[in-house]
Amino acid sequence: MSSSVALAPAAAVVAVDVGKTMAAVLVTDAVRRRLLGPLEFPMTAVGLGRVITQAQAVLSGTPIRVGVEAAGHYHRPLLSRSVWPGWEVVELNPAHVSEQRRVMGRRRVKTDALDLEAMTELLLAGRGVPVGEPSAVIIELTGWVGLRQRRVATRVATKNQLLSQLDCCFPGLTLVLPNVLGTRVGRLIAQDFADPHPLACLGASRFIRFAAVRGLQVRRPVAERLVAAARQALPSPGAATARQILAADLSLLASLDEQVQVAEATIATLLPQTPFAPLLTVPGWAAVRASNYAAAVGDLDRWPGAPQLYRAAGLSPIQYESAGRRRDSSISREGSVSLRRALIDLGIGLWHSDPAAQRYGKQLRARGKHGGVIGCAMAHRANKIAFALVRDQAGYDPTRWA
């Protein structure tokens, strides 16, 4: 979910609280007079059409603003402007709705009716992020980015499970290969020598030839350490079962690797067709990093500027000021998690590859800033650069950002 920006006043507002299969609506005019609702309706075309017809019967004047609170993915069908009769559609941050409910004195009480009242107050105050109409290629890119992120998360969990089974099959292997699945020889051991006894009988020389036949060159010291670990491995009573589970995990891991590669190849094809193609000219920003940012931002035209985008990521510091004294705390974390991760990832890419960013990072380090602060500073720098490049459709000029 994104942070809010200031909007022009509306003649009437339509607050929509979305659930899994049902939604509730409240229609209010500019002087806070209820015109319709609270009214529940099913999340279907017929149900929404009936509500729109009832709302049009009591509405007069323009513009009409519809506010939809973000609710995971359930609210997305109602975010499309095509389902509303030419009304302005904005997205509301759930954190802002919750805070508005507290302002209304309902901190400990949460009902659909109270949420609708809080959303109405936000809409009348001009809060919310306008909803754009992303192009077909952006929609497709967003889908593939989400698929890759889910497969990567599943792959990490599968690797953790695989390593736990490997410890039961081949105790002591991680002492020789700390990153078993991150090396080709580790993958070979997990695939063909989950039972350490055959490796112990094979010996170092024959293991080197075994690996060479499979296109892998293993240095003798590594081979000798692996064989020694196999000979010293303690037997485990559940090793046979663990090897069966390990084989299933390896098969799943291979499938996940293949799906991630397909997703990355598709992303690399789609990104140059989008307005976010200039991001590829920045050092350290390849297709995956740039596409994560593109999927999180969506339609750039709905963002007034880079500061609003940065605040929507929840990277702005928490501020507390009283009696003329101001104290800034940690980042707010109120906003889009995907956008926050994308900006931090772009910042890390700059930090590792861009000379100007590296100098900036060294200056912050010399001032005693820790890694988290430097990471946020790099994300702030990356946010300004990325927004400017996409807005201007220009390549990266190191002299401009020195």
LUMTOR-553230 format. One record per residue (C-alpha): x, y, z. Coordinates in nm, 2 decimals. Layout:
REM residues N
{xx->X yy->Y zz->Z}
...
***
This chain:
REM residues 402
{xx->0.00 yy->0.00 zz->0.00}
{xx->0.12 yy->0.35 zz->-0.08}
{xx->0.13 yy->0.67 zz->0.12}
{xx->-0.13 yy->0.95 zz->0.05}
{xx->-0.09 yy->1.27 zz->-0.14}
{xx->-0.30 yy->1.59 zz->-0.13}
{xx->-0.59 yy->1.59 zz->-0.37}
{xx->-0.84 yy->1.85 zz->-0.48}
{xx->-1.17 yy->1.87 zz->-0.30}
{xx->-1.46 yy->1.65 zz->-0.42}
{xx->-1.83 yy->1.71 zz->-0.43}
{xx->-1.89 yy->1.36 zz->-0.28}
{xx->-1.69 yy->1.06 zz->-0.17}
{xx->-1.76 yy->0.69 zz->-0.19}
{xx->-1.57 yy->0.49 zz->0.08}
{xx->-1.53 yy->0.12 zz->0.00}
{xx->-1.42 yy->-0.14 zz->0.26}
{xx->-1.33 yy->-0.46 zz->0.08}
{xx->-1.34 yy->-0.82 zz->0.22}
{xx->-1.28 yy->-1.15 zz->0.06}
{xx->-1.62 yy->-1.20 zz->-0.09}
{xx->-1.82 yy->-0.90 zz->0.04}
{xx->-1.76 yy->-0.52 zz->0.04}
{xx->-1.92 yy->-0.23 zz->0.22}
{xx->-1.98 yy->0.12 zz->0.08}
{xx->-2.07 yy->0.46 zz->0.24}
{xx->-2.15 yy->0.76 zz->0.02}
{xx->-2.11 yy->1.11 zz->0.18}
{xx->-2.13 yy->1.46 zz->0.03}
{xx->-1.88 yy->1.74 zz->0.09}
{xx->-2.06 yy->1.86 zz->0.41}
{xx->-2.04 yy->1.51 zz->0.57}
{xx->-2.41 yy->1.43 zz->0.50}
{xx->-2.47 yy->1.06 zz->0.45}
{xx->-2.63 yy->0.99 zz->0.12}
{xx->-2.61 yy->0.61 zz->0.11}
{xx->-2.51 yy->0.33 zz->0.34}
{xx->-2.33 yy->0.18 zz->0.51}
{xx->-2.44 yy->-0.09 zz->0.26}
{xx->-2.29 yy->-0.43 zz->0.20}
{xx->-2.28 yy->-0.59 zz->-0.14}
{xx->-2.12 yy->-0.90 zz->-0.29}
{xx->-1.80 yy->-0.87 zz->-0.48}
{xx->-1.96 yy->-0.94 zz->-0.82}
{xx->-2.03 yy->-0.74 zz->-1.13}
{xx->-2.40 yy->-0.76 zz->-1.05}
{xx->-2.36 yy->-0.65 zz->-0.69}
{xx->-2.13 yy->-0.36 zz->-0.78}
{xx->-2.36 yy->-0.25 zz->-1.06}
{xx->-2.66 yy->-0.24 zz->-0.82}
{xx->-2.46 yy->-0.03 zz->-0.57}
{xx->-2.35 yy->0.21 zz->-0.84}
{xx->-2.71 yy->0.26 zz->-0.96}
{xx->-2.82 yy->0.34 zz->-0.60}
{xx->-2.53 yy->0.58 zz->-0.56}
{xx->-2.60 yy->0.76 zz->-0.88}
{xx->-2.96 yy->0.81 zz->-0.77}
{xx->-2.85 yy->1.02 zz->-0.47}
{xx->-2.54 yy->1.19 zz->-0.61}
{xx->-2.53 yy->1.53 zz->-0.76}
{xx->-2.23 yy->1.73 zz->-0.88}
{xx->-1.88 yy->1.64 zz->-0.97}
{xx->-1.61 yy->1.53 zz->-0.90}
{xx->-1.70 yy->1.20 zz->-0.73}
{xx->-1.40 yy->1.03 zz->-0.55}
{xx->-1.40 yy->0.66 zz->-0.47}
{xx->-1.16 yy->0.55 zz->-0.20}
{xx->-1.07 yy->0.18 zz->-0.17}
{xx->-0.87 yy->0.06 zz->0.13}
{xx->-0.58 yy->-0.18 zz->0.03}
{xx->-0.66 yy->-0.53 zz->0.15}
{xx->-0.39 yy->-0.77 zz->0.02}
{xx->-0.51 yy->-0.86 zz->-0.32}
{xx->-0.89 yy->-0.86 zz->-0.26}
{xx->-0.93 yy->-0.49 zz->-0.33}
{xx->-0.76 yy->-0.50 zz->-0.67}
{xx->-1.08 yy->-0.56 zz->-0.89}
{xx->-1.23 yy->-0.24 zz->-0.74}
{xx->-0.92 yy->-0.04 zz->-0.81}
{xx->-0.98 yy->-0.04 zz->-1.18}
{xx->-1.13 yy->0.29 zz->-1.30}
{xx->-1.32 yy->0.10 zz->-1.57}
{xx->-1.56 yy->-0.05 zz->-1.31}
{xx->-1.67 yy->0.29 zz->-1.19}
{xx->-1.87 yy->0.54 zz->-1.41}
{xx->-1.60 yy->0.79 zz->-1.47}
{xx->-1.53 yy->0.86 zz->-1.10}
{xx->-1.19 yy->0.93 zz->-0.96}
{xx->-1.04 yy->0.63 zz->-0.78}
{xx->-0.78 yy->0.65 zz->-0.51}
{xx->-0.61 yy->0.39 zz->-0.29}
{xx->-0.61 yy->0.43 zz->0.09}
{xx->-0.33 yy->0.31 zz->0.32}
{xx->-0.47 yy->0.08 zz->0.59}
{xx->-0.23 yy->0.23 zz->0.84}
{xx->-0.38 yy->0.57 zz->0.77}
{xx->-0.73 yy->0.44 zz->0.81}
{xx->-0.64 yy->0.28 zz->1.15}
{xx->-0.48 yy->0.61 zz->1.26}
{xx->-0.79 yy->0.80 zz->1.16}
{xx->-1.00 yy->0.56 zz->1.36}
{xx->-0.78 yy->0.64 zz->1.67}
{xx->-0.82 yy->1.01 zz->1.60}
{xx->-1.20 yy->0.96 zz->1.61}
{xx->-1.16 yy->0.80 zz->1.96}
{xx->-1.21 yy->0.44 zz->1.84}
{xx->-0.87 yy->0.30 zz->1.90}
{xx->-1.00 yy->-0.02 zz->2.07}
{xx->-1.30 yy->-0.07 zz->1.85}
{xx->-1.29 yy->-0.19 zz->1.49}
{xx->-1.60 yy->-0.24 zz->1.28}
{xx->-1.67 yy->-0.21 zz->0.91}
{xx->-1.89 yy->0.10 zz->0.98}
{xx->-1.61 yy->0.27 zz->1.18}
{xx->-1.36 yy->0.19 zz->0.90}
{xx->-1.60 yy->0.35 zz->0.65}
{xx->-1.63 yy->0.66 zz->0.86}
{xx->-1.25 yy->0.69 zz->0.89}
{xx->-1.20 yy->0.64 zz->0.52}
{xx->-1.47 yy->0.90 zz->0.45}
{xx->-1.27 yy->1.15 zz->0.66}
{xx->-0.95 yy->1.08 zz->0.48}
{xx->-1.12 yy->1.12 zz->0.14}
{xx->-1.28 yy->1.45 zz->0.24}
{xx->-0.94 yy->1.57 zz->0.36}
{xx->-0.80 yy->1.49 zz->0.01}
{xx->-0.60 yy->1.18 zz->0.11}
{xx->-0.52 yy->0.88 zz->-0.10}
{xx->-0.31 yy->0.78 zz->-0.40}
{xx->-0.47 yy->0.82 zz->-0.74}
{xx->-0.50 yy->0.50 zz->-0.93}
{xx->-0.35 yy->0.49 zz->-1.28}
{xx->-0.41 yy->0.26 zz->-1.57}
{xx->-0.08 yy->0.07 zz->-1.63}
{xx->0.00 yy->-0.06 zz->-1.97}
{xx->-0.04 yy->-0.42 zz->-2.07}
{xx->0.34 yy->-0.47 zz->-2.06}
{xx->0.36 yy->-0.33 zz->-1.71}
{xx->0.08 yy->-0.56 zz->-1.59}
{xx->0.26 yy->-0.86 zz->-1.75}
{xx->0.59 yy->-0.75 zz->-1.60}
{xx->0.44 yy->-0.72 zz->-1.25}
{xx->0.30 yy->-1.07 zz->-1.28}
{xx->0.63 yy->-1.22 zz->-1.37}
{xx->0.81 yy->-1.02 zz->-1.09}
{xx->0.56 yy->-1.16 zz->-0.84}
{xx->0.61 yy->-1.51 zz->-0.97}
{xx->0.99 yy->-1.48 zz->-0.94}
{xx->0.97 yy->-1.34 zz->-0.59}
{xx->0.74 yy->-1.63 zz->-0.47}
{xx->0.96 yy->-1.89 zz->-0.63}
{xx->1.28 yy->-1.74 zz->-0.48}
{xx->1.11 yy->-1.74 zz->-0.13}
{xx->1.01 yy->-2.11 zz->-0.19}
{xx->1.36 yy->-2.20 zz->-0.30}
{xx->1.51 yy->-2.05 zz->0.01}
{xx->1.27 yy->-2.25 zz->0.23}
{xx->1.34 yy->-2.57 zz->0.03}
{xx->1.72 yy->-2.52 zz->0.06}
{xx->1.68 yy->-2.49 zz->0.44}
{xx->1.48 yy->-2.81 zz->0.45}
{xx->1.73 yy->-2.98 zz->0.22}
{xx->2.02 yy->-2.89 zz->0.44}
{xx->1.85 yy->-3.03 zz->0.74}
{xx->1.80 yy->-3.36 zz->0.56}
{xx->2.16 yy->-3.35 zz->0.44}
{xx->2.29 yy->-3.32 zz->0.79}
{xx->2.11 yy->-3.64 zz->0.88}
{xx->2.24 yy->-3.82 zz->0.57}
{xx->2.60 yy->-3.69 zz->0.57}
{xx->2.69 yy->-3.55 zz->0.92}
{xx->3.00 yy->-3.32 zz->0.91}
{xx->2.97 yy->-3.22 zz->0.54}
{xx->2.90 yy->-2.85 zz->0.62}
{xx->3.24 yy->-2.84 zz->0.81}
{xx->3.41 yy->-2.91 zz->0.48}
{xx->3.17 yy->-2.71 zz->0.26}
{xx->3.00 yy->-2.43 zz->0.46}
{xx->2.79 yy->-2.34 zz->0.15}
{xx->2.69 yy->-2.68 zz->0.02}
{xx->2.42 yy->-2.57 zz->-0.23}
{xx->2.62 yy->-2.26 zz->-0.34}
{xx->2.89 yy->-2.47 zz->-0.50}
{xx->2.89 yy->-2.72 zz->-0.78}
{xx->3.08 yy->-2.97 zz->-0.59}
{xx->2.83 yy->-2.94 zz->-0.30}
{xx->2.54 yy->-3.00 zz->-0.54}
{xx->2.73 yy->-3.31 zz->-0.67}
{xx->2.77 yy->-3.45 zz->-0.32}
{xx->2.41 yy->-3.39 zz->-0.23}
{xx->2.29 yy->-3.55 zz->-0.56}
{xx->2.52 yy->-3.86 zz->-0.58}
{xx->2.68 yy->-3.91 zz->-0.23}
{xx->2.41 yy->-3.84 zz->0.02}
{xx->2.52 yy->-4.17 zz->0.16}
{xx->2.89 yy->-4.10 zz->0.27}
{xx->2.99 yy->-4.47 zz->0.25}
{xx->3.04 yy->-4.49 zz->-0.13}
{xx->3.24 yy->-4.17 zz->-0.12}
{xx->3.46 yy->-4.31 zz->0.15}
{xx->3.52 yy->-4.62 zz->-0.06}
{xx->3.58 yy->-4.42 zz->-0.37}
{xx->3.88 yy->-4.22 zz->-0.24}
{xx->4.01 yy->-3.88 zz->-0.35}
{xx->4.16 yy->-3.98 zz->-0.69}
{xx->3.86 yy->-4.17 zz->-0.82}
{xx->3.63 yy->-3.90 zz->-0.69}
{xx->3.82 yy->-3.64 zz->-0.88}
{xx->3.78 yy->-3.85 zz->-1.20}
{xx->3.41 yy->-3.91 zz->-1.12}
{xx->3.36 yy->-3.53 zz->-1.10}
{xx->3.56 yy->-3.47 zz->-1.42}
{xx->3.34 yy->-3.70 zz->-1.62}
{xx->3.05 yy->-3.48 zz->-1.52}
{xx->3.23 yy->-3.16 zz->-1.62}
{xx->3.34 yy->-3.05 zz->-1.28}
{xx->3.70 yy->-2.99 zz->-1.18}
{xx->3.77 yy->-3.06 zz->-0.81}
{xx->4.10 yy->-2.97 zz->-0.65}
{xx->4.27 yy->-3.25 zz->-0.47}
{xx->4.27 yy->-3.08 zz->-0.12}
{xx->3.90 yy->-3.04 zz->-0.14}
{xx->3.85 yy->-3.40 zz->-0.25}
{xx->4.07 yy->-3.53 zz->0.03}
{xx->3.87 yy->-3.33 zz->0.29}
{xx->3.54 yy->-3.46 zz->0.15}
{xx->3.66 yy->-3.82 zz->0.16}
{xx->3.80 yy->-3.77 zz->0.51}
{xx->3.46 yy->-3.63 zz->0.62}
{xx->3.28 yy->-3.92 zz->0.46}
{xx->3.50 yy->-4.17 zz->0.65}
{xx->3.44 yy->-3.99 zz->0.98}
{xx->3.07 yy->-3.94 zz->0.94}
{xx->2.86 yy->-4.08 zz->1.22}
{xx->2.58 yy->-4.32 zz->1.12}
{xx->2.23 yy->-4.19 zz->1.17}
{xx->1.93 yy->-4.41 zz->1.23}
{xx->1.70 yy->-4.20 zz->1.01}
{xx->1.95 yy->-4.17 zz->0.72}
{xx->1.76 yy->-4.39 zz->0.48}
{xx->1.44 yy->-4.19 zz->0.52}
{xx->1.64 yy->-3.86 zz->0.51}
{xx->1.79 yy->-3.96 zz->0.17}
{xx->1.45 yy->-4.03 zz->0.02}
{xx->1.33 yy->-3.68 zz->0.14}
{xx->1.65 yy->-3.53 zz->0.02}
{xx->1.60 yy->-3.67 zz->-0.33}
{xx->1.25 yy->-3.52 zz->-0.34}
{xx->1.38 yy->-3.18 zz->-0.22}
{xx->1.65 yy->-3.19 zz->-0.49}
{xx->1.39 yy->-3.25 zz->-0.76}
{xx->1.18 yy->-2.96 zz->-0.63}
{xx->1.49 yy->-2.74 zz->-0.61}
{xx->1.58 yy->-2.81 zz->-0.97}
{xx->1.22 yy->-2.73 zz->-1.08}
{xx->1.23 yy->-2.40 zz->-0.88}
{xx->1.57 yy->-2.31 zz->-1.03}
{xx->1.43 yy->-2.36 zz->-1.38}
{xx->1.12 yy->-2.15 zz->-1.30}
{xx->1.33 yy->-1.87 zz->-1.16}
{xx->1.55 yy->-1.87 zz->-1.47}
{xx->1.24 yy->-1.86 zz->-1.70}
{xx->1.10 yy->-1.57 zz->-1.50}
{xx->1.42 yy->-1.38 zz->-1.52}
{xx->1.45 yy->-1.44 zz->-1.89}
{xx->1.10 yy->-1.31 zz->-1.95}
{xx->1.16 yy->-1.01 zz->-1.72}
{xx->1.47 yy->-0.92 zz->-1.92}
{xx->1.26 yy->-0.93 zz->-2.24}
{xx->0.97 yy->-0.72 zz->-2.10}
{xx->1.16 yy->-0.45 zz->-1.92}
{xx->1.31 yy->-0.28 zz->-2.23}
{xx->0.95 yy->-0.24 zz->-2.36}
{xx->0.85 yy->-0.03 zz->-2.05}
{xx->0.92 yy->0.33 zz->-1.95}
{xx->1.15 yy->0.18 zz->-1.69}
{xx->1.41 yy->0.08 zz->-1.95}
{xx->1.65 yy->0.38 zz->-1.87}
{xx->1.71 yy->0.21 zz->-1.53}
{xx->1.93 yy->-0.04 zz->-1.71}
{xx->2.18 yy->0.23 zz->-1.78}
{xx->2.27 yy->0.27 zz->-1.41}
{xx->2.57 yy->0.07 zz->-1.28}
{xx->2.46 yy->-0.21 zz->-1.06}
{xx->2.10 yy->-0.21 zz->-1.18}
{xx->2.02 yy->-0.52 zz->-1.39}
{xx->1.69 yy->-0.65 zz->-1.51}
{xx->1.58 yy->-0.80 zz->-1.18}
{xx->1.65 yy->-0.50 zz->-0.96}
{xx->1.49 yy->-0.26 zz->-1.21}
{xx->1.19 yy->-0.48 zz->-1.27}
{xx->1.12 yy->-0.51 zz->-0.89}
{xx->1.11 yy->-0.12 zz->-0.88}
{xx->0.89 yy->-0.11 zz->-1.19}
{xx->0.64 yy->-0.36 zz->-1.04}
{xx->0.62 yy->-0.17 zz->-0.71}
{xx->0.58 yy->0.17 zz->-0.87}
{xx->0.34 yy->0.08 zz->-1.15}
{xx->0.21 yy->0.39 zz->-1.33}
{xx->0.47 yy->0.67 zz->-1.26}
{xx->0.22 yy->0.94 zz->-1.35}
{xx->0.02 yy->0.89 zz->-1.03}
{xx->0.32 yy->1.01 zz->-0.82}
{xx->0.37 yy->1.38 zz->-0.80}
{xx->0.74 yy->1.35 zz->-0.73}
{xx->1.02 yy->1.14 zz->-0.58}
{xx->0.96 yy->1.25 zz->-0.22}
{xx->0.60 yy->1.11 zz->-0.23}
{xx->0.74 yy->0.79 zz->-0.37}
{xx->1.00 yy->0.77 zz->-0.10}
{xx->0.75 yy->0.84 zz->0.18}
{xx->0.52 yy->0.57 zz->0.03}
{xx->0.80 yy->0.32 zz->0.08}
{xx->0.79 yy->0.38 zz->0.46}
{xx->1.16 yy->0.49 zz->0.46}
{xx->1.10 yy->0.83 zz->0.59}
{xx->1.21 yy->0.87 zz->0.96}
{xx->0.96 yy->0.89 zz->1.24}
{xx->0.96 yy->1.25 zz->1.37}
{xx->0.87 yy->1.37 zz->1.71}
{xx->0.87 yy->1.75 zz->1.79}
{xx->0.76 yy->1.92 zz->2.11}
{xx->0.84 yy->2.25 zz->2.27}
{xx->1.07 yy->2.34 zz->1.99}
{xx->1.27 yy->2.02 zz->2.01}
{xx->1.27 yy->1.77 zz->1.74}
{xx->1.38 yy->1.40 zz->1.76}
{xx->1.40 yy->1.17 zz->1.45}
{xx->1.37 yy->0.80 zz->1.51}
{xx->1.38 yy->0.50 zz->1.29}
{xx->1.21 yy->0.46 zz->0.96}
{xx->0.83 yy->0.46 zz->0.97}
{xx->0.78 yy->0.13 zz->0.78}
{xx->0.43 yy->0.26 zz->0.68}
{xx->0.37 yy->0.19 zz->0.32}
{xx->0.45 yy->-0.05 zz->0.05}
{xx->0.68 yy->-0.34 zz->0.15}
{xx->0.76 yy->-0.43 zz->-0.21}
{xx->0.85 yy->-0.07 zz->-0.29}
{xx->1.07 yy->-0.04 zz->0.03}
{xx->1.26 yy->-0.36 zz->-0.06}
{xx->1.30 yy->-0.24 zz->-0.42}
{xx->1.44 yy->0.09 zz->-0.32}
{xx->1.68 yy->-0.06 zz->-0.07}
{xx->1.79 yy->-0.31 zz->-0.34}
{xx->1.85 yy->-0.03 zz->-0.59}
{xx->2.05 yy->0.15 zz->-0.32}
{xx->2.27 yy->-0.16 zz->-0.26}
{xx->2.33 yy->-0.18 zz->-0.63}
{xx->2.45 yy->0.18 zz->-0.64}
{xx->2.66 yy->0.13 zz->-0.33}
{xx->2.85 yy->-0.17 zz->-0.49}
{xx->2.89 yy->-0.04 zz->-0.84}
{xx->2.86 yy->0.34 zz->-0.87}
{xx->3.18 yy->0.54 zz->-0.78}
{xx->2.99 yy->0.85 zz->-0.66}
{xx->2.77 yy->0.63 zz->-0.44}
{xx->3.07 yy->0.45 zz->-0.31}
{xx->3.23 yy->0.78 zz->-0.21}
{xx->2.91 yy->0.89 zz->-0.04}
{xx->2.90 yy->0.56 zz->0.15}
{xx->3.25 yy->0.61 zz->0.27}
{xx->3.17 yy->0.96 zz->0.39}
{xx->2.88 yy->0.82 zz->0.59}
{xx->3.09 yy->0.54 zz->0.73}
{xx->3.36 yy->0.79 zz->0.84}
{xx->3.08 yy->0.99 zz->1.02}
{xx->3.00 yy->0.68 zz->1.23}
{xx->2.68 yy->0.58 zz->1.05}
{xx->2.60 yy->0.21 zz->1.07}
{xx->2.49 yy->-0.01 zz->0.78}
{xx->2.12 yy->0.04 zz->0.82}
{xx->2.15 yy->0.42 zz->0.80}
{xx->2.38 yy->0.40 zz->0.50}
{xx->2.14 yy->0.16 zz->0.33}
{xx->1.85 yy->0.40 zz->0.38}
{xx->2.06 yy->0.69 zz->0.25}
{xx->2.15 yy->0.49 zz->-0.06}
{xx->1.78 yy->0.40 zz->-0.11}
{xx->1.70 yy->0.77 zz->-0.09}
{xx->1.97 yy->0.84 zz->-0.35}
{xx->1.85 yy->0.56 zz->-0.57}
{xx->1.49 yy->0.68 zz->-0.54}
{xx->1.58 yy->1.03 zz->-0.68}
{xx->1.79 yy->0.88 zz->-0.96}
{xx->1.53 yy->0.62 zz->-1.06}
{xx->1.24 yy->0.86 zz->-1.06}
{xx->1.43 yy->1.12 zz->-1.27}
{xx->1.54 yy->0.87 zz->-1.53}
{xx->1.19 yy->0.73 zz->-1.58}
{xx->1.03 yy->1.07 zz->-1.58}
{xx->1.28 yy->1.22 zz->-1.83}
{xx->1.33 yy->0.90 zz->-2.02}
{xx->1.70 yy->0.96 zz->-2.02}
{xx->2.01 yy->0.74 zz->-1.95}
{xx->2.22 yy->0.77 zz->-1.65}
{xx->2.47 yy->1.06 zz->-1.65}
{xx->2.74 yy->1.01 zz->-1.38}
{xx->2.83 yy->1.38 zz->-1.38}
{xx->2.48 yy->1.49 zz->-1.30}
{xx->2.47 yy->1.27 zz->-0.99}
{xx->2.83 yy->1.31 zz->-0.87}
***
